[in-house]
Amino acid sequence: MALFTNEINDIVSELDRQFDIFGSQYDKTYYQWISVLGEEFGELCEAINETLTDAKHPDRGGYDNVYKEALHTAAVAIQIMNLAKRDKLINCIKRSFDVD
């Protein structure tokens, strides 16, 4: 675990940065998050391709850009994980009170 301490800290900082920009995003649905994840993953793929091939857009490549886009992708994935945990808890509470 200690091996990834810096990366985990960077993800937490990115989540904080996103909160500062967008505020609470607890109202987003799975469909909204998967759209954001797809966009971020696409940018990560582009950064890797532009880094490892004859770049048509070298400004979009580079290892720093790969790291940044991987960071954004990880932060969005954590938002989806958080949504799944919240929904599981809400559904458990609803079932315990027999509420639809």
ZATIBA-708715 format. One line per field, with one value per residue: x, y, z of N, C-alpha, C, O in turn; residue number from 1; residue in one letter. Coordinates in nm, 3 decimals, padded with zeros to 5 digits. Example, Ala and Ser with C-alpha at 12.3 -4.5 7.8 and 13.67 -1.06 7.14 Angstrom:
// ZATIBA-708715
nX	(01.319 01.285)
nY	(-00.569 -00.225)
nZ	(00.780 00.708)
caX	(01.230 01.367)
caY	(-00.450 -00.106)
caZ	(00.780 00.714)
cX	(01.320 01.290)
cY	(-00.330 00.003)
cZ	(00.780 00.787)
oX	(01.424 01.341)
oY	(-00.332 00.114)
oZ	(00.846 00.804)
n	(1 2)
res	(A S)
//
This chain:
// ZATIBA-708715
nX	(00.082 00.194 00.341 00.181 00.114 00.165 00.022 -00.239 -00.280 -00.270 -00.504 -00.700 -00.656 -00.731 -01.004 -01.086 -01.027 -01.207 -01.444 -01.425 -01.454 -01.697 -01.872 -02.087 -02.147 -02.332 -02.580 -02.559 -02.624 -02.575 -02.558 -02.477 -02.227 -02.093 -02.072 -01.899 -01.679 -01.618 -01.540 -01.315 -01.154 -01.117 -00.960 -00.736 -00.653 -00.592 -00.379 -00.188 -00.155 -00.059 00.179 00.324 00.335 00.395 00.327 00.039 -00.070 00.123 00.104 -00.095 00.009 00.272 00.432 00.357 00.105 -00.024 -00.024 -00.184 -00.432 -00.488 -00.519 -00.751 -00.932 -00.925 -01.029 -01.291 -01.381 -01.377 -01.581 -01.798 -01.779 -01.838 -02.103 -02.224 -02.190 -02.344 -02.598 -02.642 -02.659 -02.883 -03.083 -03.079 -03.172 -03.427 -03.540 -03.537 -03.729 -03.938 -04.000 -04.080)
nY	(-00.119 00.125 00.180 00.313 00.552 00.826 00.850 00.791 01.003 01.208 01.151 01.198 01.472 01.558 01.491 01.670 01.910 01.893 01.906 02.167 02.306 02.210 02.166 01.971 01.655 01.464 01.426 01.323 01.073 00.720 00.703 00.960 00.969 00.760 00.863 01.079 00.934 00.789 00.998 01.096 00.865 00.839 01.067 00.990 00.768 00.900 01.063 00.868 00.747 00.969 01.002 00.768 00.722 00.850 01.157 01.342 01.546 01.668 01.824 01.711 01.484 01.317 01.218 01.346 01.439 01.195 01.096 01.293 01.259 00.994 01.028 01.191 01.007 00.805 00.946 00.993 00.730 00.661 00.825 00.692 00.448 00.543 00.626 00.376 00.254 00.428 00.396 00.125 00.128 00.298 00.143 -00.078 00.035 00.114 -00.139 -00.242 -00.091 -00.149 00.012 00.151)
nZ	(00.000 00.073 -00.144 -00.326 -00.209 -00.274 -00.514 -00.431 -00.254 -00.444 -00.587 -00.392 -00.356 -00.611 -00.608 -00.410 -00.545 -00.758 -00.613 -00.516 -00.756 -00.876 -00.669 -00.452 -00.593 -00.561 -00.670 -00.920 -01.167 -01.242 -01.519 -01.589 -01.462 -01.595 -01.846 -01.802 -01.713 -01.946 -02.114 -01.977 -01.980 -02.253 -02.300 -02.156 -02.307 -02.545 -02.457 -02.396 -02.649 -02.796 -02.670 -02.713 -02.985 -03.320 -03.272 -03.354 -03.225 -03.023 -02.793 -02.646 -02.546 -02.362 -02.059 -01.823 -01.890 -01.935 -01.673 -01.549 -01.683 -01.617 -01.347 -01.340 -01.446 -01.250 -01.030 -01.112 -01.132 -00.862 -00.771 -00.885 -00.748 -00.492 -00.529 -00.574 -00.323 -00.163 -00.281 -00.228 00.052 00.087 -00.037 00.130 00.369 00.287 00.237 00.495 00.617 00.464 00.240 -00.074)
caX	(00.000 00.280 00.393 00.092 00.073 00.163 -00.086 -00.366 -00.289 -00.304 -00.645 -00.777 -00.643 -00.813 -01.144 -01.106 -01.026 -01.334 -01.549 -01.413 -01.502 -01.833 -01.955 -02.131 -02.194 -02.409 -02.705 -02.532 -02.667 -02.475 -02.545 -02.395 -02.089 -02.029 -02.039 -01.779 -01.570 -01.582 -01.468 -01.182 -01.077 -01.079 -00.847 -00.621 -00.609 -00.529 -00.249 -00.095 -00.126 00.023 00.310 00.395 00.337 00.429 00.216 -00.021 -00.099 00.217 00.063 -00.188 00.083 00.372 00.406 00.282 -00.034 -00.075 -00.050 -00.298 -00.555 -00.512 -00.568 -00.890 -01.008 -00.935 -01.118 -01.429 -01.412 -01.406 -01.715 -01.892 -01.772 -01.909 -02.245 -02.268 -02.200 -02.459 -02.721 -02.658 -02.705 -03.020 -03.172 -03.085 -03.259 -03.563 -03.588 -03.560 -03.854 -04.033 -04.038 -04.044)
caY	(00.000 00.242 00.203 00.403 00.661 00.953 00.847 00.800 01.142 01.289 01.128 01.272 01.614 01.580 01.491 01.800 02.013 01.882 01.957 02.312 02.358 02.169 02.146 01.833 01.590 01.348 01.412 01.262 00.935 00.631 00.739 01.081 00.936 00.677 00.954 01.151 00.836 00.763 01.115 01.098 00.751 00.876 01.160 00.910 00.692 00.995 01.103 00.755 00.736 01.082 00.985 00.649 00.713 00.975 01.242 01.445 01.654 01.643 01.895 01.625 01.369 01.336 01.138 01.427 01.438 01.060 01.091 01.381 01.199 00.876 01.083 01.230 00.884 00.740 01.025 00.967 00.592 00.664 00.882 00.584 00.357 00.608 00.619 00.238 00.232 00.504 00.332 00.000 00.165 00.349 00.030 -00.159 00.107 00.103 -00.275 -00.265 -00.022 -00.194 00.131 00.143)
caZ	(00.000 00.081 -00.278 -00.399 -00.120 -00.347 -00.611 -00.357 -00.209 -00.561 -00.617 -00.290 -00.391 -00.730 -00.564 -00.343 -00.648 -00.828 -00.523 -00.516 -00.883 -00.909 -00.551 -00.432 -00.715 -00.516 -00.745 -01.051 -01.184 -01.303 -01.660 -01.598 -01.426 -01.696 -01.956 -01.761 -01.712 -02.085 -02.165 -01.914 -02.031 -02.389 -02.291 -02.113 -02.425 -02.637 -02.400 -02.414 -02.792 -02.838 -02.607 -02.760 -03.131 -03.387 -03.226 -03.439 -03.130 -02.914 -02.672 -02.572 -02.498 -02.258 -01.939 -01.726 -01.935 -01.908 -01.529 -01.520 -01.733 -01.534 -01.220 -01.360 -01.465 -01.119 -00.945 -01.155 -01.093 -00.718 -00.757 -00.916 -00.634 -00.383 -00.562 -00.554 -00.178 -00.113 -00.328 -00.154 00.186 00.075 -00.066 00.252 00.462 00.233 00.260 00.639 00.653 00.364 00.165 -00.216)
cX	(00.087 00.336 00.311 00.048 00.066 00.047 -00.222 -00.385 -00.325 -00.452 -00.734 -00.772 -00.728 -00.961 -01.177 -01.114 -01.159 -01.449 -01.546 -01.470 -01.652 -01.926 -01.989 -02.186 -02.276 -02.539 -02.683 -02.574 -02.552 -02.452 -02.459 -02.250 -02.021 -01.994 -01.911 -01.659 -01.524 -01.501 -01.327 -01.095 -01.032 -00.960 -00.720 -00.566 -00.537 -00.391 -00.145 -00.056 -00.034 00.164 00.391 00.402 00.388 00.312 00.170 -00.052 -00.007 00.181 -00.033 -00.119 00.180 00.332 00.333 00.134 -00.099 -00.112 -00.175 -00.429 -00.589 -00.568 -00.715 -00.980 -01.029 -01.033 -01.265 -01.471 -01.446 -01.543 -01.822 -01.894 -01.852 -02.060 -02.299 -02.284 -02.322 -02.589 -02.746 -02.712 -02.850 -03.117 -03.186 -03.180 -03.404 -03.622 -03.618 -03.686 -03.966 -04.092 -03.995 -03.982)
cY	(00.126 00.279 00.307 00.524 00.794 00.960 00.860 00.943 01.235 01.272 01.204 01.422 01.648 01.581 01.622 01.913 02.012 01.935 02.110 02.374 02.333 02.159 01.998 01.777 01.465 01.327 01.350 01.116 00.851 00.668 00.864 01.050 00.854 00.761 01.031 01.057 00.805 00.876 01.119 00.983 00.777 00.970 01.088 00.831 00.783 01.036 00.992 00.742 00.848 01.075 00.875 00.635 00.845 01.070 01.340 01.568 01.638 01.715 01.812 01.502 01.406 01.263 01.216 01.431 01.301 01.049 01.172 01.316 01.070 00.918 01.122 01.108 00.813 00.815 01.001 00.825 00.586 00.725 00.775 00.482 00.412 00.602 00.478 00.208 00.304 00.438 00.201 00.029 00.212 00.235 -00.062 -00.095 00.096 -00.036 -00.298 -00.197 -00.056 -00.076 00.111 00.271)
cZ	(00.000 -00.056 -00.353 -00.317 -00.194 -00.445 -00.543 -00.305 -00.325 -00.598 -00.519 -00.320 -00.513 -00.695 -00.493 -00.445 -00.724 -00.742 -00.520 -00.643 -00.901 -00.790 -00.536 -00.562 -00.681 -00.593 -00.883 -01.051 -01.239 -01.449 -01.678 -01.566 -01.533 -01.819 -01.925 -01.763 -01.854 -02.145 -02.107 -01.965 -02.174 -02.391 -02.245 -02.231 -02.523 -02.586 -02.418 -02.561 -02.839 -02.778 -02.674 -02.912 -03.189 -03.367 -03.333 -03.355 -03.009 -02.784 -02.587 -02.515 -02.388 -02.131 -01.831 -01.762 -01.912 -01.760 -01.495 -01.564 -01.657 -01.398 -01.232 -01.373 -01.331 -01.028 -00.983 -01.117 -00.943 -00.692 -00.785 -00.803 -00.516 -00.406 -00.537 -00.405 -00.120 -00.155 -00.255 -00.015 00.183 00.051 00.055 00.354 00.415 00.260 00.407 00.687 00.555 00.287 00.020 -00.263)
oX	(00.054 00.372 00.365 -00.048 -00.032 -00.019 -00.310 -00.496 -00.403 -00.517 -00.832 -00.874 -00.789 -01.035 -01.285 -01.198 -01.216 -01.540 -01.651 -01.529 -01.727 -02.048 -01.928 -02.262 -02.288 -02.600 -02.780 -02.561 -02.447 -02.338 -02.379 -02.159 -01.903 -01.896 -01.824 -01.551 -01.404 -01.404 -01.230 -00.976 -00.920 -00.869 -00.610 -00.444 -00.432 -00.296 -00.030 00.062 00.060 00.257 00.513 00.468 00.419 00.211 00.250 -00.060 -00.053 00.223 -00.051 -00.181 00.171 00.214 00.255 00.048 -00.216 -00.219 -00.261 -00.527 -00.706 -00.655 -00.795 -01.090 -01.139 -01.111 -01.351 -01.584 -01.535 -01.614 -01.924 -02.001 -01.924 -02.137 -02.409 -02.380 -02.394 -02.681 -02.861 -02.803 -02.931 -03.224 -03.293 -03.260 -03.494 -03.738 -03.714 -03.746 -04.075 -04.213 -03.886 -03.945)
oY	(00.223 00.394 00.382 00.592 00.867 01.063 00.932 00.997 01.329 01.369 01.266 01.490 01.755 01.665 01.678 02.002 02.118 02.000 02.174 02.482 02.425 02.146 01.912 01.843 01.373 01.221 01.328 01.045 00.903 00.666 00.872 01.098 00.874 00.732 01.046 01.094 00.797 00.853 01.144 01.002 00.741 00.955 01.121 00.826 00.747 01.044 01.018 00.726 00.823 01.136 00.887 00.543 00.938 01.063 01.411 01.680 01.598 01.672 01.840 01.423 01.514 01.247 01.159 01.426 01.294 00.999 01.125 01.319 01.041 00.851 01.090 01.104 00.766 00.752 00.991 00.803 00.511 00.682 00.769 00.434 00.339 00.578 00.463 00.142 00.248 00.425 00.169 -00.041 00.172 00.231 -00.118 -00.164 00.072 -00.050 -00.367 -00.239 00.001 -00.063 00.060 00.282)
oZ	(-00.068 -00.081 -00.435 -00.355 -00.178 -00.458 -00.591 -00.313 -00.308 -00.637 -00.559 -00.310 -00.519 -00.747 -00.514 -00.433 -00.750 -00.793 -00.521 -00.639 -00.936 -00.808 -00.599 -00.633 -00.762 -00.583 -00.956 -00.952 -01.278 -01.497 -01.771 -01.635 -01.561 -01.887 -02.011 -01.809 -01.880 -02.217 -02.180 -01.991 -02.211 -02.473 -02.289 -02.251 -02.578 -02.664 -02.451 -02.593 -02.915 -02.831 -02.690 -02.962 -03.116 -03.437 -03.394 -03.406 -02.902 -02.676 -02.468 -02.443 -02.329 -02.100 -01.756 -01.674 -01.873 -01.726 -01.420 -01.489 -01.634 -01.343 -01.144 -01.319 -01.303 -00.957 -00.896 -01.074 -00.904 -00.602 -00.716 -00.766 -00.449 -00.313 -00.483 -00.365 -00.038 -00.074 -00.223 00.031 00.267 00.113 00.078 00.418 00.496 00.299 00.440 00.786 00.562 00.270 -00.006 -00.380)
n	(1 2 3 4 5 6 7 8 9 10 11 12 13 14 15 16 17 18 19 20 21 22 23 24 25 26 27 28 29 30 31 32 33 34 35 36 37 38 39 40 41 42 43 44 45 46 47 48 49 50 51 52 53 54 55 56 57 58 59 60 61 62 63 64 65 66 67 68 69 70 71 72 73 74 75 76 77 78 79 80 81 82 83 84 85 86 87 88 89 90 91 92 93 94 95 96 97 98 99 100)
res	(M A L F T N E I N D I V S E L D R Q F D I F G S Q Y D K T Y Y Q W I S V L G E E F G E L C E A I N E T L T D A K H P D R G G Y D N V Y K E A L H T A A V A I Q I M N L A K R D K L I N C I K R S F D V D)
//
